Amino acid sequence: MRKTVLKAVLSATIFAFVATVSHAGSAIWDLNPGSGDWNTAANWTPMTVPNASTDTATFGLSNTTNVSISANTEVNGITFTPAATNPYTITASAAFTLRITGTGITNNSGRTQHFISPVGANGEFGLIVFSNSATAGNSTMFTNNGAFLNGEVRGGTRFLDTSSAGNGTFINNGGFTEFSDSSTAGNGSFTNNGGTVSGAGGGQTIFQQTSIADSATLIANGGTGGGQGGQILFEDASTGGTSRVEVFGNGNLDISSHNAPGVAVGSIEGSGNAFLGGNNLSVGTNNLSTTFSGVIQDGGRSGGVGGSLTKIGTGTLILSGANTYTGNTNINRGVLRVDGSITSDTSVHYTGTLAGTGMIHGNVMNNDFGIVRPGGALGTPGVLTVVQNYTQTQYATLMIQITGGNAGQFSVLDVMGNANLNGYLDPVLLSGFVPNIGDSFIFLNYASLTGGFSHIKHQVFDNGLLQWSVIYQNNSAILTVVPNTIPDQGSTLLLLTLGLLALVTYRRQLSTGIGCARRRKCPLIRK
């Protein structure tokens, strides 16, 4: 009898053990599992825990959709079937890591599926790690939490090797999303929220090694209650792709830990901070037009001075804040509109345009085929101030927009140093305004003058009746309206053509005798 009872007890114990820690294998989450524990075999069909590099965990229709791991777990992929109409929340419990090492996440459910990396009360944290070529898939949301427990503790999501964030959404509430090796952010969206209590850190999205931001949207929000802002960090040899960067409050973009010469991003906007260290930030690879009212500056987590800014792409970047970076500003393409201020020397290059109503504390060099256009948006005149010297080369252009004759209705370039002039002046009449003879416009101020404009574009106007003339005075240049004395080449050519035609016709009439009767005589025609 004792042997029978002992056998029964052993059988039950073994069954319970197997149900909990069965050998790994691909499996489907049950309709009515006994718990939400991933690592309990009895919750799967067949009764095995997906926990190997070749395993796929499949989730369909179930009455238990809050699932958490209770041990370190690895799978090739996770699949949500069309039957998974109730969204799942899968949690990498504090102190444990969920590794996805193969195909990644396949979501065919038509619902957003949720993943959480939390922080425990004793400072433990959960991790979700993608490696090899795994992808976070579509319609997936990852929430990475953090806590301020005698220092920062952060749960997070990591991408290694050539893995991808796909089209996932990532919310970093004090936690982090990190890209290493040659992994990519894909088309993902990453929101890094600020801390909510004094001293608490914000969420972070970090690009390291040769990882790629690709076409991601990267957002860093400001903290509240004395908390630090969210952060977007580019380090090592990572690249920004065509990413859209948005920073607000004390949230920031930091490229100070990046290798020289720096990094390019698609665009930047918002009211936050951008820390350059000693690196160059190139903006414009996505060709969007954006406004940044925050501060672009030296420094950052790795320190450094001499940070610089380069405008690329066809869009317009409006800087409306008081920027303090100390390196050069280069406008290689598109429009950089300075409505606030920058401290550095600025160079305008081929197909680039410098516009704005703000102040440039350094020198401005307008190089061949560059354009300087004082004023706001195209069609809006204004005053652009250059604190030091302005130089314009042979094929560069100064565009002056004119909508009327009163102050504020025409553009002014105000140079506090020397104006070294060459190239083109382009007065552009807008809003139907046509000035009269004798009207004048002080469009350029300077402390001293070298040279002058070699050409005036659109010099003749009002149907050829009027033309522009420039008068250079001791400290200003004036556009004046005078009668047109420049022959209209089109009209001159027409008159010459008509005269030649009349002469040919006349000679033909004489040679044939036509018209003799009218004259009552004919020339002698020799045969």
C-alpha positions as CSV (number, residue, x, y, z in Angstrom):
1,M,0.0,0.0,0.0
2,R,2.9,2.4,0.9
3,K,4.5,1.7,-2.5
4,T,1.3,2.6,-4.3
5,V,0.8,5.8,-2.4
6,L,4.5,6.7,-2.9
7,K,4.2,6.1,-6.7
8,A,1.1,8.3,-6.9
9,V,2.9,11.2,-5.0
10,L,6.0,10.9,-7.2
11,S,3.8,10.9,-10.4
12,A,1.9,14.0,-9.3
13,T,5.2,15.7,-8.4
14,I,6.8,14.9,-11.7
15,F,3.7,16.0,-13.6
16,A,3.7,19.3,-11.8
17,F,7.4,19.8,-12.5
18,V,7.1,18.9,-16.2
19,A,4.1,21.2,-16.6
20,T,6.2,24.1,-15.2
21,V,9.6,23.6,-16.8
22,S,9.0,21.3,-19.8
23,H,11.5,21.1,-22.6
24,A,11.5,24.1,-25.0
25,G,9.6,24.0,-28.3
26,S,7.3,26.1,-30.4
27,A,3.8,26.4,-28.9
28,I,0.5,28.2,-29.0
29,W,-0.8,30.1,-26.0
30,D,-3.9,28.5,-24.6
31,L,-7.5,29.8,-24.8
32,N,-7.8,29.4,-21.0
33,P,-4.4,29.1,-19.5
34,G,-4.0,28.5,-15.8
35,S,-2.0,31.7,-15.3
36,G,-0.3,34.5,-17.2
37,D,3.2,33.0,-16.7
38,W,5.0,32.4,-20.0
39,N,7.3,29.9,-18.4
40,T,4.6,27.5,-17.3
41,A,4.3,24.7,-19.8
42,A,0.7,24.0,-19.0
43,N,-0.3,27.3,-20.4
44,W,0.8,26.2,-23.9
45,T,-0.2,23.7,-26.6
46,P,1.7,21.5,-26.9
47,M,2.6,21.6,-23.2
48,T,6.1,23.1,-23.7
49,V,7.6,26.5,-23.0
50,P,8.9,28.3,-26.1
51,N,12.4,29.1,-24.9
52,A,15.0,28.3,-27.5
53,S,16.6,30.1,-30.5
54,T,14.5,27.9,-32.9
55,D,11.2,28.3,-31.1
56,T,8.2,30.4,-32.1
57,A,5.6,31.6,-29.6
58,T,2.2,32.0,-31.1
59,F,-0.6,34.0,-29.6
60,G,-4.2,33.8,-30.8
61,L,-7.6,34.0,-29.1
62,S,-7.2,33.8,-25.4
63,N,-9.0,34.8,-22.2
64,T,-5.7,35.7,-20.6
65,T,-3.7,38.3,-22.5
66,N,-1.5,39.7,-19.7
67,V,1.6,37.5,-20.1
68,S,4.9,37.8,-18.2
69,I,8.2,35.9,-18.2
70,S,9.4,34.5,-14.9
71,A,12.8,33.4,-16.2
72,N,15.3,34.5,-18.8
73,T,13.6,33.5,-22.1
74,E,14.7,33.2,-25.8
75,V,12.6,32.7,-28.9
76,N,13.2,32.9,-32.6
77,G,10.0,34.8,-33.1
78,I,6.6,35.8,-31.7
79,T,3.5,35.6,-33.9
80,F,0.1,37.2,-33.2
81,T,-2.6,35.5,-35.4
82,P,-5.7,37.2,-36.8
83,A,-7.6,35.5,-33.9
84,A,-5.7,37.7,-31.4
85,T,-8.5,40.2,-31.3
86,N,-7.9,41.0,-27.6
87,P,-4.6,42.9,-27.5
88,Y,-1.8,41.2,-25.5
89,T,0.6,42.8,-23.0
90,I,3.8,40.9,-22.6
91,T,6.0,41.9,-19.7
92,A,9.7,41.2,-19.4
93,S,9.5,41.0,-15.6
94,A,12.1,42.8,-13.5
95,A,15.4,41.0,-13.3
96,F,14.6,38.9,-16.5
97,T,15.4,39.3,-20.2
98,L,13.3,38.3,-23.2
99,R,15.5,37.7,-26.2
100,I,14.1,37.6,-29.7
101,T,16.9,36.3,-31.9
102,G,15.4,35.2,-35.3
103,T,12.5,36.5,-37.4
104,G,11.2,38.8,-34.7
105,I,7.6,39.8,-34.1
106,T,4.9,39.1,-36.7
107,N,1.7,40.8,-36.0
108,N,-1.3,39.7,-38.2
109,S,-3.9,40.5,-35.6
110,G,-4.9,44.0,-36.8
111,R,-4.4,45.1,-33.2
112,T,-1.6,46.9,-31.4
113,Q,0.3,44.5,-29.2
114,H,2.1,45.7,-26.1
115,F,5.4,44.9,-24.5
116,I,6.7,46.3,-21.2
117,S,10.1,46.4,-19.5
118,P,9.5,47.4,-15.9
119,V,11.6,48.3,-12.8
120,G,11.2,46.3,-9.6
121,A,11.0,47.7,-6.0
122,N,14.6,46.6,-5.3
123,G,16.1,48.0,-8.4
124,E,15.8,45.1,-10.7
125,F,14.8,45.8,-14.3
126,G,13.4,44.0,-17.3
127,L,15.0,43.9,-20.7
128,I,13.8,43.0,-24.2
129,V,16.6,42.3,-26.6
130,F,16.4,41.9,-30.4
131,S,19.4,40.4,-32.2
132,N,20.6,38.9,-35.5
133,S,18.0,40.2,-38.0
134,A,15.0,40.2,-35.8
135,T,12.4,42.9,-36.2
136,A,9.9,44.6,-33.8
137,G,7.3,44.3,-36.6
138,N,4.2,46.4,-37.2
139,S,1.6,47.7,-34.7
140,T,3.7,47.0,-31.7
141,M,4.2,49.2,-28.7
142,F,7.1,49.0,-26.2
143,T,7.0,50.8,-22.9
144,N,10.3,51.0,-21.0
145,N,10.0,52.3,-17.5
146,G,12.6,53.7,-15.1
147,A,12.8,54.7,-11.5
148,F,15.0,56.9,-9.2
149,L,16.0,54.5,-6.5
150,N,19.3,55.7,-5.0
151,G,20.3,56.4,-8.6
152,E,18.8,55.7,-12.0
153,V,17.4,52.3,-12.7
154,R,16.1,51.7,-16.2
155,G,14.2,49.0,-18.0
156,G,14.8,48.9,-21.7
157,T,14.7,47.5,-25.2
158,R,18.0,46.7,-27.0
159,F,18.7,46.2,-30.7
160,L,21.9,44.3,-31.7
161,D,23.5,43.1,-34.9
162,T,21.3,44.0,-37.9
163,S,18.0,43.9,-36.0
164,S,15.3,46.5,-36.7
165,A,12.7,48.4,-34.8
166,G,10.4,48.0,-37.8
167,N,7.3,50.2,-37.5
168,G,7.2,49.9,-33.7
169,T,6.2,52.6,-31.2
170,F,8.5,53.0,-28.2
171,I,7.7,55.0,-25.1
172,N,10.6,55.5,-22.7
173,N,9.2,56.6,-19.3
174,G,12.6,56.8,-17.6
175,G,13.7,53.7,-19.5
176,F,15.7,53.4,-22.7
177,T,15.8,52.1,-26.2
178,E,19.3,51.3,-27.4
179,F,20.8,50.6,-30.8
180,S,24.2,48.9,-31.2
181,D,26.2,47.2,-33.9
182,S,24.5,47.9,-37.3
183,S,20.9,47.8,-36.0
184,T,18.3,50.2,-37.3
185,A,15.4,52.2,-35.9
186,G,13.5,51.6,-39.2
187,N,10.3,53.6,-39.4
188,G,9.8,53.5,-35.7
189,S,8.5,56.2,-33.4
190,F,10.4,56.9,-30.1
191,T,9.1,59.1,-27.4
192,N,11.4,59.9,-24.5
193,N,9.4,61.4,-21.7
194,G,11.0,63.6,-19.0
195,G,11.3,62.8,-15.3
196,T,8.4,63.8,-13.1
197,V,10.1,64.3,-9.8
198,S,13.2,66.3,-8.8
199,G,16.4,64.7,-10.1
200,A,14.6,61.9,-11.9
201,G,16.1,61.1,-15.4
202,G,14.1,61.2,-18.6
203,G,13.8,58.4,-21.1
204,Q,16.6,57.8,-23.6
205,T,17.0,56.7,-27.2
206,I,20.6,55.9,-27.8
207,F,22.5,55.2,-31.1
208,Q,25.9,53.6,-30.7
209,Q,28.6,52.0,-32.9
210,T,27.4,52.0,-36.5
211,S,23.6,51.9,-35.8
212,I,21.2,53.8,-38.0
213,A,18.3,56.1,-37.1
214,D,16.9,55.5,-40.6
215,S,13.5,57.3,-41.0
216,A,12.5,57.2,-37.4
217,T,10.7,59.9,-35.5
218,L,12.7,60.8,-32.3
219,I,11.0,62.8,-29.6
220,A,12.4,64.1,-26.3
221,N,9.9,65.8,-24.0
222,G,10.7,68.0,-21.1
223,G,10.6,67.0,-17.5
224,T,8.1,68.2,-14.8
225,G,8.5,68.8,-11.1
226,G,12.2,69.3,-11.4
227,G,12.8,66.1,-13.5
228,Q,15.3,65.9,-16.3
229,G,14.3,66.0,-19.9
230,G,14.2,63.1,-22.3
231,Q,17.3,62.5,-24.4
232,I,18.2,61.5,-28.0
233,L,21.9,60.4,-28.1
234,F,24.1,59.8,-31.1
235,E,27.4,58.2,-30.3
236,D,30.4,56.6,-32.0
237,A,29.9,56.3,-35.7
238,S,26.1,56.1,-35.7
239,T,24.1,57.8,-38.5
240,G,20.9,59.8,-38.4
241,G,19.5,58.8,-41.7
242,T,16.4,60.9,-42.5
243,S,15.2,60.9,-38.9
244,R,12.8,63.6,-37.6
245,V,14.1,65.0,-34.3
246,E,11.7,66.8,-32.0
247,V,12.9,68.2,-28.6
248,F,10.8,70.2,-26.1
249,G,11.4,71.9,-22.8
250,N,14.6,70.6,-21.2
251,G,14.5,67.6,-23.5
252,N,17.6,67.4,-25.7
253,L,19.5,66.0,-28.7
254,D,23.1,65.3,-27.8
255,I,25.8,64.5,-30.3
256,S,28.8,65.4,-28.2
257,S,29.9,61.7,-27.9
258,H,29.8,61.1,-31.6
259,N,33.0,60.6,-33.6
260,A,34.2,63.7,-35.5
261,P,33.2,65.4,-37.7
262,G,29.6,64.8,-36.6
263,V,26.2,63.4,-37.7
264,A,23.4,64.4,-40.1
265,V,19.7,64.1,-39.2
266,G,16.6,64.6,-41.3
267,S,15.2,67.6,-39.4
268,I,15.1,69.3,-36.0
269,E,12.1,71.1,-34.4
270,G,10.7,72.1,-31.1
271,S,11.8,74.2,-28.1
272,G,14.4,72.1,-26.4
273,N,18.2,71.9,-26.6
274,A,20.7,70.5,-29.0
275,F,24.2,69.8,-27.6
276,L,27.0,69.6,-30.2
277,G,30.2,69.3,-28.1
278,G,32.8,70.0,-30.8
279,N,30.9,68.2,-33.6
280,N,29.0,69.3,-36.6
281,L,25.2,68.8,-36.8
282,S,23.9,68.6,-40.4
283,V,20.2,69.2,-40.8
284,G,17.9,68.6,-43.8
285,T,18.2,65.0,-45.2
286,N,14.4,64.6,-45.1
287,N,13.8,67.9,-46.9
288,L,11.1,69.0,-44.4
289,S,10.6,72.6,-43.3
290,T,10.7,73.0,-39.5
291,T,11.1,75.6,-36.8
292,F,13.5,75.2,-33.9
293,S,13.0,77.8,-31.0
294,G,15.4,76.1,-28.6
295,V,19.1,76.6,-28.2
296,I,21.8,74.9,-30.3
297,Q,25.0,75.0,-28.2
298,D,28.4,73.5,-27.4
299,G,28.8,71.0,-24.6
300,G,26.7,67.9,-23.7
301,R,27.4,64.7,-21.8
302,S,30.9,64.5,-23.3
303,G,31.6,68.2,-23.2
304,G,33.5,70.0,-26.0
305,V,33.4,73.3,-27.8
306,G,33.4,74.5,-31.3
307,G,30.2,72.8,-32.4
308,S,29.0,73.8,-35.9
309,L,25.8,73.7,-37.9
310,T,25.3,72.8,-41.6
311,K,22.0,73.2,-43.5
312,I,21.5,70.6,-46.2
313,G,18.4,69.4,-48.1
314,T,15.7,71.5,-49.9
315,G,13.6,72.4,-46.9
316,T,13.7,75.5,-44.6
317,L,15.1,75.5,-41.1
318,I,13.9,78.4,-39.0
319,L,16.0,79.2,-35.9
320,S,14.0,81.5,-33.6
321,G,16.1,81.0,-30.4
322,A,19.3,82.5,-29.1
323,N,21.8,79.9,-30.3
324,T,25.3,79.9,-28.8
325,Y,27.4,77.2,-30.6
326,T,30.8,78.6,-31.4
327,G,31.7,76.8,-34.7
328,N,30.8,77.9,-38.2
329,T,27.4,77.9,-39.9
330,N,27.3,76.6,-43.4
331,I,24.2,76.7,-45.7
332,N,24.9,74.2,-48.4
333,R,21.3,73.8,-49.7
334,G,17.8,75.0,-48.9
335,V,17.0,77.9,-46.6
336,L,18.4,78.7,-43.2
337,R,16.2,81.4,-41.7
338,V,17.6,83.2,-38.7
339,D,14.8,84.9,-36.8
340,G,16.6,84.6,-33.5
341,S,20.4,84.8,-33.3
342,I,23.5,82.8,-34.0
343,T,27.0,83.7,-32.8
344,S,29.2,82.2,-35.5
345,D,30.5,83.1,-38.9
346,T,28.1,82.0,-41.6
347,S,28.8,81.0,-45.2
348,V,26.2,80.7,-47.9
349,H,27.1,78.2,-50.7
350,Y,25.7,77.1,-54.1
351,T,21.9,76.7,-53.9
352,G,21.8,77.9,-50.3
353,T,19.8,80.8,-49.0
354,L,20.2,82.8,-45.8
355,A,17.0,84.6,-44.7
356,G,15.5,86.0,-41.6
357,T,14.8,88.9,-39.3
358,G,17.3,88.1,-36.6
359,M,20.9,88.8,-35.8
360,I,24.2,87.0,-36.9
361,H,27.0,88.0,-34.6
362,G,29.8,86.7,-36.9
363,N,30.8,87.5,-40.4
364,V,28.6,86.5,-43.4
365,M,30.1,85.2,-46.6
366,N,27.7,85.0,-49.6
367,N,29.5,82.8,-52.0
368,D,28.8,82.2,-55.8
369,F,25.2,81.2,-56.5
370,G,24.2,81.7,-52.9
371,I,21.4,84.0,-51.9
372,V,20.9,86.3,-48.9
373,R,17.3,87.3,-48.5
374,P,16.5,89.6,-45.5
375,G,12.9,89.0,-44.2
376,G,10.7,86.2,-43.0
377,A,8.8,83.8,-45.3
378,L,9.2,84.3,-49.0
379,G,7.2,87.4,-49.8
380,T,7.6,89.0,-46.3
381,P,10.2,91.8,-46.1
382,G,12.3,92.3,-42.9
383,V,15.6,93.4,-41.5
384,L,18.5,91.0,-41.1
385,T,21.4,92.2,-39.0
386,V,25.1,91.2,-39.5
387,V,27.2,92.4,-36.5
388,Q,30.5,92.0,-38.3
389,N,31.3,92.0,-42.0
390,Y,29.3,91.0,-45.1
391,T,31.1,89.8,-48.2
392,Q,29.4,88.9,-51.5
393,T,31.2,87.3,-54.4
394,Q,30.9,87.6,-58.2
395,Y,27.9,85.3,-58.8
396,A,26.1,85.6,-55.4
397,T,22.8,87.5,-55.0
398,L,21.3,89.9,-52.4
399,M,17.5,89.7,-52.8
400,I,15.5,92.7,-51.6
401,Q,11.7,92.1,-51.3
402,I,9.5,95.2,-51.8
403,T,5.8,95.4,-51.0
404,G,5.6,99.1,-50.5
405,G,7.5,102.3,-49.9
406,N,7.2,102.6,-46.1
407,A,9.6,101.2,-43.5
408,G,8.9,97.5,-42.9
409,Q,7.6,97.1,-46.5
410,F,11.0,96.5,-48.0
411,S,13.9,94.3,-46.9
412,V,17.0,95.7,-45.3
413,L,20.4,94.2,-44.8
414,D,22.0,96.0,-41.8
415,V,25.8,95.4,-41.7
416,M,27.6,96.8,-38.7
417,G,31.0,96.2,-40.2
418,N,32.3,96.4,-43.8
419,A,30.2,95.5,-46.8
420,N,32.4,94.1,-49.5
421,L,30.1,93.9,-52.5
422,N,30.1,92.2,-55.9
423,G,27.6,90.1,-57.9
424,Y,23.9,90.6,-58.1
425,L,21.3,92.8,-56.5
426,D,17.8,91.4,-57.0
427,P,14.9,93.8,-56.2
428,V,11.7,91.9,-56.2
429,L,8.3,93.7,-56.3
430,L,5.5,91.9,-54.5
431,S,1.8,92.3,-53.7
432,G,1.2,94.2,-56.9
433,F,3.3,97.2,-55.7
434,V,4.8,99.4,-58.5
435,P,6.9,102.4,-57.3
436,N,7.0,105.8,-59.1
437,I,9.9,107.8,-60.5
438,G,11.9,109.3,-57.7
439,D,10.9,106.7,-55.1
440,S,13.9,105.4,-53.1
441,F,14.5,102.6,-50.7
442,I,17.5,102.4,-48.2
443,F,18.1,98.6,-48.5
444,L,21.6,98.3,-47.2
445,N,23.4,99.9,-44.2
446,Y,27.1,99.5,-43.4
447,A,29.9,101.1,-41.5
448,S,32.2,101.0,-44.5
449,L,32.0,99.9,-48.1
450,T,34.2,98.1,-50.6
451,G,33.2,97.6,-54.2
452,G,29.6,97.5,-55.5
453,F,27.0,95.3,-57.2
454,S,28.0,94.4,-60.7
455,H,24.5,93.6,-62.0
456,I,20.9,94.4,-61.1
457,K,18.3,91.6,-61.8
458,H,14.9,92.7,-62.9
459,Q,16.4,96.2,-63.5
460,V,13.7,97.2,-66.0
461,F,10.0,97.0,-64.9
462,D,6.5,98.5,-65.4
463,N,6.3,97.4,-69.0
464,G,9.8,98.8,-69.7
465,L,9.0,102.3,-68.6
466,L,11.0,102.3,-65.3
467,Q,14.3,101.0,-64.1
468,W,16.3,100.6,-60.9
469,S,19.4,102.6,-60.1
470,V,21.7,102.2,-57.0
471,I,23.2,105.1,-55.2
472,Y,26.1,104.4,-52.7
473,Q,26.4,106.8,-49.8
474,N,28.8,106.8,-46.9
475,N,26.9,104.4,-44.8
476,S,24.0,103.2,-46.9
477,A,23.0,102.0,-50.4
478,I,19.8,103.3,-51.9
479,L,17.6,101.8,-54.7
480,T,16.0,104.6,-56.7
481,V,13.4,104.6,-59.5
482,V,14.3,106.4,-62.7
483,P,13.0,106.5,-66.3
484,N,14.1,103.6,-68.4
485,T,17.1,104.4,-70.6
486,I,17.9,100.8,-71.4
487,P,16.8,99.8,-74.9
488,D,14.2,97.0,-75.0
489,Q,16.1,94.4,-77.0
490,G,12.9,92.7,-78.1
491,S,11.4,96.0,-79.5
492,T,14.6,97.0,-81.2
493,L,14.9,93.6,-82.9
494,L,11.3,93.9,-84.1
495,L,11.9,97.4,-85.6
496,L,15.0,96.2,-87.4
497,T,13.2,93.2,-88.8
498,L,10.3,95.3,-90.1
499,G,12.7,97.9,-91.7
500,L,14.6,95.2,-93.5
501,L,11.4,93.6,-94.8
502,A,10.2,97.0,-96.1
503,L,13.6,97.6,-97.9
504,V,13.5,94.1,-99.5
505,T,9.9,94.7,-100.7
506,Y,10.7,98.1,-102.1
507,R,13.7,96.8,-104.1
508,R,11.5,94.0,-105.5
509,Q,8.8,96.4,-106.6
510,L,11.4,98.5,-108.4
511,S,12.9,95.5,-110.2
512,T,9.5,94.4,-111.5
513,G,8.0,97.8,-112.4
514,I,5.2,97.4,-109.9
515,G,4.3,100.8,-108.5
516,C,5.7,102.8,-111.5
517,A,2.3,104.2,-112.4
518,R,2.0,105.5,-108.9
519,R,5.3,107.4,-109.3
520,R,4.6,108.3,-113.0
521,K,8.1,107.1,-113.8
522,C,10.0,103.9,-113.8
523,P,13.7,103.3,-113.4
524,L,15.7,102.2,-116.4
525,I,15.5,98.5,-116.6
526,R,18.3,97.0,-118.5
527,K,17.7,93.7,-120.3
